[in-house]
Each structure stands twice: as structure tokens, then as C-alpha cells.
């Protein structure tokens, strides 16, 4: 708002106010739409993201829990008793490196899928043994590891060389 001093008759000063009209500078800006809240898994509370395994022309979609923090990666799917047909958990690495997993406190048998820096599956440890402390290693450096319920990789024809794509939230 601008205030102007206007000289009136008989030497009386008058203040006049002027509000900006509907010009370009005065238009109210519509509030920016807030981004939709991230979907969260009801058991783990982790963010759920879309992931696709590409096998030739075939695209196999999954909803996966994102184990982004060191704590989430350490816990993984421990103590979980259910995992849907097209559900899983992704463990991204900041820098490609050899990774290894075990099944401590994990009652579900899993397929552990190691994803190389090129986005392709480097190796799969299928049908892991629940509760086992045996180390399950990647074959070389990987940029992420995907866990699915045991037998899903075979049932869906997922194999080494298939491409895995997903987008991490910012």
C-alpha cells in the first residue's frame, strides 16, 4: 500500500491511500500445489516406490520398500512373515561396491537380486534359507540389491542380464 501526502485547501495536509489494482504486480499468486505425500508401507513405515524389471520387451512392475538409511538397510525384511507377489525391498548403494547379505532374524525365504552399476542384474541368490547366518555375496560391485519373496524371480523368468529401473526420491 502506498501513502501519498496531498496538499489540501487551507493548508491542511491530507493522507490518501492507494491500493494496487489488479495489475501484474498486484495479482495474488496461487499457492503452489503441495507434492503428494509419499506412500508408506503399513508394516515397515518405509517409503514405497515403483520398480520395473525389464526382460526383453516385457516389463514386470513392483512396489518396493525403499531401505535408504543405514538403519533400514540393517533391518531389511527381518521379522517379516508376509511379502506380496509384486512387493519387495530395494537397498540402494551410494557408490557401487560388493555387497553381501544374510538371513538373520528373517523368517521368509527370499530371492536376493544384485543389480550392477549398469542397472542390469549381475546375480541372483534364489530361495535363501530363513534365519541363516551364511553370507550371500554379490558377484562384483553393485549399485543396489532387490529382495523378493523366494521363487518369484524364477516364476517371473527374471534372470541375470535383465534391466532394473527405479527412481529414488529427492
Beta strands, then each sheet from edge to edge (+ up, - down):
strand 1: 2-7
strand 2: 13-18
strand 3: 48-55
strand 4: 58-66
strand 5: 87-97
strand 6: 100-101
strand 7: 110-115
strand 8: 121-125
strand 9: 136-137
strand 10: 142-149
strand 11: 163-166
sheet 1: 1+ 2-
sheet 2: 8+ 7- 10+ 5- 4- 3+ 11-
sheet 3: 6+ 9-
end
